[in-house]
Amino acid sequence: MSVLSISLLKAIEFAAEKHKKQKRKGKSGTPYINHPIQVAHLLASCGEGENTELLTAAILHDTIEDTTATREELLLIFGEQVTSIVLEVTDDKSLPLKERKRLQVVHTPHTSDEAKKLKIADKICNIKDIAFDPPMNWTLQRRLAYLDWAEAVVQGAKGVNATLEQYFFQALAEGRTKLMH
């Protein structure tokens, strides 16, 4: 078995355990673990299939932010490179939502290429969820505002993977079309 396969399987097992009681906010109540798997799959499909650290970080990208996982745990199990990428895309949940969103727009241009790729892939998956399986209590206005904000974040991540960026703008257009009809 390759190092990539072992690393990914270990990350999937870790993330599945950490997210085991969580569901996505959409009406369908999808198990949360599906989201990081979709993000990693998207990255692999857009030319990052051999990037072990990025794919592993994609699986783990919400564990510190949304579970009891710690930086120290990730360091111990997955190493410095993976942990660094995860930390670059992790919001400080002690801050108000509006501030966290503002900081993503401000900080994204200054992150590593791997963090930028992960940020773009995460936003693609989130846009699809918001357009096609939205949280029940989100108004149309809030959903459209999310798409605008995601576009602002991704503007600061451009230049790292043309295929991924093209896919983002396609998903954004499809999301806007879906929400407006």
ChimeraX commands (.cxc) that place a marker at each C-alpha (Angstrom):
marker #1 position 0.00,0.00,0.00 radius 0.5
marker #1 position 1.34,3.45,-0.87 radius 0.5
marker #1 position 2.21,6.18,1.63 radius 0.5
marker #1 position -0.63,8.24,0.09 radius 0.5
marker #1 position -3.18,5.47,0.72 radius 0.5
marker #1 position -2.05,4.87,4.30 radius 0.5
marker #1 position -2.02,8.59,5.12 radius 0.5
marker #1 position -5.47,9.14,3.65 radius 0.5
marker #1 position -6.99,6.12,5.34 radius 0.5
marker #1 position -5.54,7.21,8.68 radius 0.5
marker #1 position -6.93,10.72,8.15 radius 0.5
marker #1 position -10.36,9.40,7.15 radius 0.5
marker #1 position -10.48,7.18,10.23 radius 0.5
marker #1 position -9.42,10.09,12.49 radius 0.5
marker #1 position -11.83,12.60,10.92 radius 0.5
marker #1 position -14.72,10.12,10.91 radius 0.5
marker #1 position -14.25,9.51,14.62 radius 0.5
marker #1 position -14.03,13.24,15.38 radius 0.5
marker #1 position -17.06,14.15,13.22 radius 0.5
marker #1 position -19.11,11.03,14.08 radius 0.5
marker #1 position -22.01,12.85,15.74 radius 0.5
marker #1 position -22.10,15.75,13.28 radius 0.5
marker #1 position -24.26,16.32,10.23 radius 0.5
marker #1 position -24.04,18.98,7.55 radius 0.5
marker #1 position -26.47,21.88,7.92 radius 0.5
marker #1 position -28.40,21.00,4.74 radius 0.5
marker #1 position -31.96,19.74,4.74 radius 0.5
marker #1 position -30.78,16.22,3.87 radius 0.5
marker #1 position -28.73,15.89,7.08 radius 0.5
marker #1 position -25.72,14.40,5.32 radius 0.5
marker #1 position -23.09,12.90,7.65 radius 0.5
marker #1 position -20.40,15.55,8.14 radius 0.5
marker #1 position -17.54,13.26,7.10 radius 0.5
marker #1 position -18.87,13.31,3.55 radius 0.5
marker #1 position -17.78,16.97,3.24 radius 0.5
marker #1 position -14.02,16.54,3.83 radius 0.5
marker #1 position -14.06,13.43,1.64 radius 0.5
marker #1 position -15.68,15.47,-1.15 radius 0.5
marker #1 position -13.11,18.25,-0.72 radius 0.5
marker #1 position -10.22,15.74,-0.97 radius 0.5
marker #1 position -11.81,14.03,-3.97 radius 0.5
marker #1 position -12.23,17.37,-5.73 radius 0.5
marker #1 position -8.57,18.24,-5.14 radius 0.5
marker #1 position -7.47,14.84,-6.46 radius 0.5
marker #1 position -9.68,15.30,-9.53 radius 0.5
marker #1 position -8.11,18.70,-10.24 radius 0.5
marker #1 position -4.52,17.53,-10.51 radius 0.5
marker #1 position -3.58,17.14,-6.85 radius 0.5
marker #1 position -3.95,13.35,-6.69 radius 0.5
marker #1 position -0.34,12.74,-5.68 radius 0.5
marker #1 position -0.16,15.56,-3.13 radius 0.5
marker #1 position -0.29,13.43,0.02 radius 0.5
marker #1 position -0.04,16.31,2.50 radius 0.5
marker #1 position -2.76,18.36,0.78 radius 0.5
marker #1 position -5.20,15.46,0.47 radius 0.5
marker #1 position -4.60,14.46,4.08 radius 0.5
marker #1 position -5.11,18.07,5.21 radius 0.5
marker #1 position -8.33,18.20,3.15 radius 0.5
marker #1 position -9.73,15.25,5.09 radius 0.5
marker #1 position -8.72,16.90,8.38 radius 0.5
marker #1 position -9.46,20.53,7.49 radius 0.5
marker #1 position -12.44,21.00,9.84 radius 0.5
marker #1 position -11.29,18.83,12.74 radius 0.5
marker #1 position -9.65,21.56,14.83 radius 0.5
marker #1 position -12.32,24.12,14.01 radius 0.5
marker #1 position -15.38,21.92,14.52 radius 0.5
marker #1 position -14.41,19.03,16.81 radius 0.5
marker #1 position -12.35,18.32,19.91 radius 0.5
marker #1 position -9.23,17.63,17.83 radius 0.5
marker #1 position -6.19,19.66,18.79 radius 0.5
marker #1 position -3.14,21.00,17.01 radius 0.5
marker #1 position -1.01,18.71,19.17 radius 0.5
marker #1 position -2.99,15.62,18.11 radius 0.5
marker #1 position -2.60,16.46,14.45 radius 0.5
marker #1 position 1.11,17.15,14.89 radius 0.5
marker #1 position 1.65,13.84,16.64 radius 0.5
marker #1 position -0.33,11.74,14.18 radius 0.5
marker #1 position 0.06,13.57,10.85 radius 0.5
marker #1 position 3.16,15.72,11.20 radius 0.5
marker #1 position 4.12,19.36,10.76 radius 0.5
marker #1 position 3.27,19.85,7.07 radius 0.5
marker #1 position -0.30,18.51,7.26 radius 0.5
marker #1 position -0.95,20.32,10.54 radius 0.5
marker #1 position 0.37,23.57,9.11 radius 0.5
marker #1 position -2.04,23.41,6.16 radius 0.5
marker #1 position -4.97,22.60,8.44 radius 0.5
marker #1 position -4.11,25.51,10.74 radius 0.5
marker #1 position -3.92,27.92,7.82 radius 0.5
marker #1 position -7.55,27.20,6.92 radius 0.5
marker #1 position -8.88,26.97,10.48 radius 0.5
marker #1 position -11.06,29.80,11.78 radius 0.5
marker #1 position -10.77,31.01,15.36 radius 0.5
marker #1 position -14.22,30.06,16.64 radius 0.5
marker #1 position -13.83,32.38,19.64 radius 0.5
marker #1 position -14.36,35.30,17.24 radius 0.5
marker #1 position -17.78,36.43,15.99 radius 0.5
marker #1 position -18.85,34.99,12.64 radius 0.5
marker #1 position -18.65,38.33,10.83 radius 0.5
marker #1 position -15.04,38.80,11.98 radius 0.5
marker #1 position -14.07,35.23,11.02 radius 0.5
marker #1 position -15.45,35.81,7.54 radius 0.5
marker #1 position -13.61,39.13,7.22 radius 0.5
marker #1 position -10.35,37.52,8.30 radius 0.5
marker #1 position -10.68,34.78,5.68 radius 0.5
marker #1 position -10.80,37.43,2.96 radius 0.5
marker #1 position -7.82,39.28,4.50 radius 0.5
marker #1 position -5.63,36.25,5.29 radius 0.5
marker #1 position -6.19,33.95,2.31 radius 0.5
marker #1 position -3.82,35.83,-0.06 radius 0.5
marker #1 position -1.03,35.33,2.50 radius 0.5
marker #1 position -1.43,31.57,2.97 radius 0.5
marker #1 position 0.58,28.77,1.36 radius 0.5
marker #1 position -0.35,27.46,-2.08 radius 0.5
marker #1 position -1.63,24.26,-0.46 radius 0.5
marker #1 position -3.90,26.21,1.89 radius 0.5
marker #1 position -5.19,28.25,-1.06 radius 0.5
marker #1 position -6.01,25.09,-3.01 radius 0.5
marker #1 position -7.78,23.64,0.01 radius 0.5
marker #1 position -9.69,26.88,0.55 radius 0.5
marker #1 position -10.90,26.90,-3.06 radius 0.5
marker #1 position -12.00,23.25,-2.96 radius 0.5
marker #1 position -13.80,23.79,0.36 radius 0.5
marker #1 position -15.66,26.80,-1.04 radius 0.5
marker #1 position -16.71,24.83,-4.14 radius 0.5
marker #1 position -18.24,22.11,-1.97 radius 0.5
marker #1 position -19.90,24.65,0.30 radius 0.5
marker #1 position -21.38,26.58,-2.65 radius 0.5
marker #1 position -22.87,23.38,-4.03 radius 0.5
marker #1 position -24.37,22.58,-0.63 radius 0.5
marker #1 position -25.79,26.07,-0.17 radius 0.5
marker #1 position -27.29,26.13,-3.65 radius 0.5
marker #1 position -28.64,22.59,-3.80 radius 0.5
marker #1 position -29.01,21.41,-0.17 radius 0.5
marker #1 position -29.23,24.59,1.90 radius 0.5
marker #1 position -29.55,24.89,5.63 radius 0.5
marker #1 position -33.25,25.04,6.42 radius 0.5
marker #1 position -33.14,28.42,8.14 radius 0.5
marker #1 position -31.03,30.24,5.52 radius 0.5
marker #1 position -32.88,32.87,3.51 radius 0.5
marker #1 position -32.21,33.43,-0.16 radius 0.5
marker #1 position -30.42,36.65,0.76 radius 0.5
marker #1 position -28.08,34.84,3.16 radius 0.5
marker #1 position -27.34,32.14,0.58 radius 0.5
marker #1 position -26.51,34.74,-2.09 radius 0.5
marker #1 position -24.36,36.66,0.41 radius 0.5
marker #1 position -22.41,33.46,1.09 radius 0.5
marker #1 position -21.68,33.05,-2.61 radius 0.5
marker #1 position -20.47,36.66,-2.84 radius 0.5
marker #1 position -18.26,36.18,0.22 radius 0.5
marker #1 position -16.86,32.87,-1.10 radius 0.5
marker #1 position -15.95,34.66,-4.33 radius 0.5
marker #1 position -14.09,37.34,-2.34 radius 0.5
marker #1 position -12.15,34.67,-0.44 radius 0.5
marker #1 position -11.22,32.79,-3.60 radius 0.5
marker #1 position -10.07,35.99,-5.33 radius 0.5
marker #1 position -7.24,35.94,-2.78 radius 0.5
marker #1 position -6.38,32.33,-3.60 radius 0.5
marker #1 position -6.09,32.58,-7.36 radius 0.5
marker #1 position -3.01,31.46,-9.24 radius 0.5
marker #1 position -2.42,28.07,-7.63 radius 0.5
marker #1 position -4.44,25.61,-9.75 radius 0.5
marker #1 position -6.18,26.76,-12.94 radius 0.5
marker #1 position -8.44,23.70,-13.14 radius 0.5
marker #1 position -9.64,24.16,-9.57 radius 0.5
marker #1 position -10.21,27.88,-10.10 radius 0.5
marker #1 position -12.17,27.24,-13.29 radius 0.5
marker #1 position -14.30,24.72,-11.42 radius 0.5
marker #1 position -14.90,27.24,-8.64 radius 0.5
marker #1 position -16.21,29.90,-11.02 radius 0.5
marker #1 position -18.37,27.30,-12.76 radius 0.5
marker #1 position -19.84,26.19,-9.42 radius 0.5
marker #1 position -20.37,29.83,-8.45 radius 0.5
marker #1 position -22.26,30.55,-11.68 radius 0.5
marker #1 position -24.35,27.39,-11.31 radius 0.5
marker #1 position -25.10,28.27,-7.69 radius 0.5
marker #1 position -26.22,31.78,-8.58 radius 0.5
marker #1 position -28.37,30.45,-11.42 radius 0.5
marker #1 position -29.98,27.90,-9.12 radius 0.5
marker #1 position -30.69,30.50,-6.44 radius 0.5
marker #1 position -32.14,33.01,-8.86 radius 0.5
marker #1 position -34.62,30.56,-10.45 radius 0.5
marker link #1:1,2 radius 0.2
marker link #1:2,3 radius 0.2
marker link #1:3,4 radius 0.2
marker link #1:4,5 radius 0.2
marker link #1:5,6 radius 0.2
marker link #1:6,7 radius 0.2
marker link #1:7,8 radius 0.2
marker link #1:8,9 radius 0.2
marker link #1:9,10 radius 0.2
marker link #1:10,11 radius 0.2
marker link #1:11,12 radius 0.2
marker link #1:12,13 radius 0.2
marker link #1:13,14 radius 0.2
marker link #1:14,15 radius 0.2
marker link #1:15,16 radius 0.2
marker link #1:16,17 radius 0.2
marker link #1:17,18 radius 0.2
marker link #1:18,19 radius 0.2
marker link #1:19,20 radius 0.2
marker link #1:20,21 radius 0.2
marker link #1:21,22 radius 0.2
marker link #1:22,23 radius 0.2
marker link #1:23,24 radius 0.2
marker link #1:24,25 radius 0.2
marker link #1:25,26 radius 0.2
marker link #1:26,27 radius 0.2
marker link #1:27,28 radius 0.2
marker link #1:28,29 radius 0.2
marker link #1:29,30 radius 0.2
marker link #1:30,31 radius 0.2
marker link #1:31,32 radius 0.2
marker link #1:32,33 radius 0.2
marker link #1:33,34 radius 0.2
marker link #1:34,35 radius 0.2
marker link #1:35,36 radius 0.2
marker link #1:36,37 radius 0.2
marker link #1:37,38 radius 0.2
marker link #1:38,39 radius 0.2
marker link #1:39,40 radius 0.2
marker link #1:40,41 radius 0.2
marker link #1:41,42 radius 0.2
marker link #1:42,43 radius 0.2
marker link #1:43,44 radius 0.2
marker link #1:44,45 radius 0.2
marker link #1:45,46 radius 0.2
marker link #1:46,47 radius 0.2
marker link #1:47,48 radius 0.2
marker link #1:48,49 radius 0.2
marker link #1:49,50 radius 0.2
marker link #1:50,51 radius 0.2
marker link #1:51,52 radius 0.2
marker link #1:52,53 radius 0.2
marker link #1:53,54 radius 0.2
marker link #1:54,55 radius 0.2
marker link #1:55,56 radius 0.2
marker link #1:56,57 radius 0.2
marker link #1:57,58 radius 0.2
marker link #1:58,59 radius 0.2
marker link #1:59,60 radius 0.2
marker link #1:60,61 radius 0.2
marker link #1:61,62 radius 0.2
marker link #1:62,63 radius 0.2
marker link #1:63,64 radius 0.2
marker link #1:64,65 radius 0.2
marker link #1:65,66 radius 0.2
marker link #1:66,67 radius 0.2
marker link #1:67,68 radius 0.2
marker link #1:68,69 radius 0.2
marker link #1:69,70 radius 0.2
marker link #1:70,71 radius 0.2
marker link #1:71,72 radius 0.2
marker link #1:72,73 radius 0.2
marker link #1:73,74 radius 0.2
marker link #1:74,75 radius 0.2
marker link #1:75,76 radius 0.2
marker link #1:76,77 radius 0.2
marker link #1:77,78 radius 0.2
marker link #1:78,79 radius 0.2
marker link #1:79,80 radius 0.2
marker link #1:80,81 radius 0.2
marker link #1:81,82 radius 0.2
marker link #1:82,83 radius 0.2
marker link #1:83,84 radius 0.2
marker link #1:84,85 radius 0.2
marker link #1:85,86 radius 0.2
marker link #1:86,87 radius 0.2
marker link #1:87,88 radius 0.2
marker link #1:88,89 radius 0.2
marker link #1:89,90 radius 0.2
marker link #1:90,91 radius 0.2
marker link #1:91,92 radius 0.2
marker link #1:92,93 radius 0.2
marker link #1:93,94 radius 0.2
marker link #1:94,95 radius 0.2
marker link #1:95,96 radius 0.2
marker link #1:96,97 radius 0.2
marker link #1:97,98 radius 0.2
marker link #1:98,99 radius 0.2
marker link #1:99,100 radius 0.2
marker link #1:100,101 radius 0.2
marker link #1:101,102 radius 0.2
marker link #1:102,103 radius 0.2
marker link #1:103,104 radius 0.2
marker link #1:104,105 radius 0.2
marker link #1:105,106 radius 0.2
marker link #1:106,107 radius 0.2
marker link #1:107,108 radius 0.2
marker link #1:108,109 radius 0.2
marker link #1:109,110 radius 0.2
marker link #1:110,111 radius 0.2
marker link #1:111,112 radius 0.2
marker link #1:112,113 radius 0.2
marker link #1:113,114 radius 0.2
marker link #1:114,115 radius 0.2
marker link #1:115,116 radius 0.2
marker link #1:116,117 radius 0.2
marker link #1:117,118 radius 0.2
marker link #1:118,119 radius 0.2
marker link #1:119,120 radius 0.2
marker link #1:120,121 radius 0.2
marker link #1:121,122 radius 0.2
marker link #1:122,123 radius 0.2
marker link #1:123,124 radius 0.2
marker link #1:124,125 radius 0.2
marker link #1:125,126 radius 0.2
marker link #1:126,127 radius 0.2
marker link #1:127,128 radius 0.2
marker link #1:128,129 radius 0.2
marker link #1:129,130 radius 0.2
marker link #1:130,131 radius 0.2
marker link #1:131,132 radius 0.2
marker link #1:132,133 radius 0.2
marker link #1:133,134 radius 0.2
marker link #1:134,135 radius 0.2
marker link #1:135,136 radius 0.2
marker link #1:136,137 radius 0.2
marker link #1:137,138 radius 0.2
marker link #1:138,139 radius 0.2
marker link #1:139,140 radius 0.2
marker link #1:140,141 radius 0.2
marker link #1:141,142 radius 0.2
marker link #1:142,143 radius 0.2
marker link #1:143,144 radius 0.2
marker link #1:144,145 radius 0.2
marker link #1:145,146 radius 0.2
marker link #1:146,147 radius 0.2
marker link #1:147,148 radius 0.2
marker link #1:148,149 radius 0.2
marker link #1:149,150 radius 0.2
marker link #1:150,151 radius 0.2
marker link #1:151,152 radius 0.2
marker link #1:152,153 radius 0.2
marker link #1:153,154 radius 0.2
marker link #1:154,155 radius 0.2
marker link #1:155,156 radius 0.2
marker link #1:156,157 radius 0.2
marker link #1:157,158 radius 0.2
marker link #1:158,159 radius 0.2
marker link #1:159,160 radius 0.2
marker link #1:160,161 radius 0.2
marker link #1:161,162 radius 0.2
marker link #1:162,163 radius 0.2
marker link #1:163,164 radius 0.2
marker link #1:164,165 radius 0.2
marker link #1:165,166 radius 0.2
marker link #1:166,167 radius 0.2
marker link #1:167,168 radius 0.2
marker link #1:168,169 radius 0.2
marker link #1:169,170 radius 0.2
marker link #1:170,171 radius 0.2
marker link #1:171,172 radius 0.2
marker link #1:172,173 radius 0.2
marker link #1:173,174 radius 0.2
marker link #1:174,175 radius 0.2
marker link #1:175,176 radius 0.2
marker link #1:176,177 radius 0.2
marker link #1:177,178 radius 0.2
marker link #1:178,179 radius 0.2
marker link #1:179,180 radius 0.2
marker link #1:180,181 radius 0.2
view
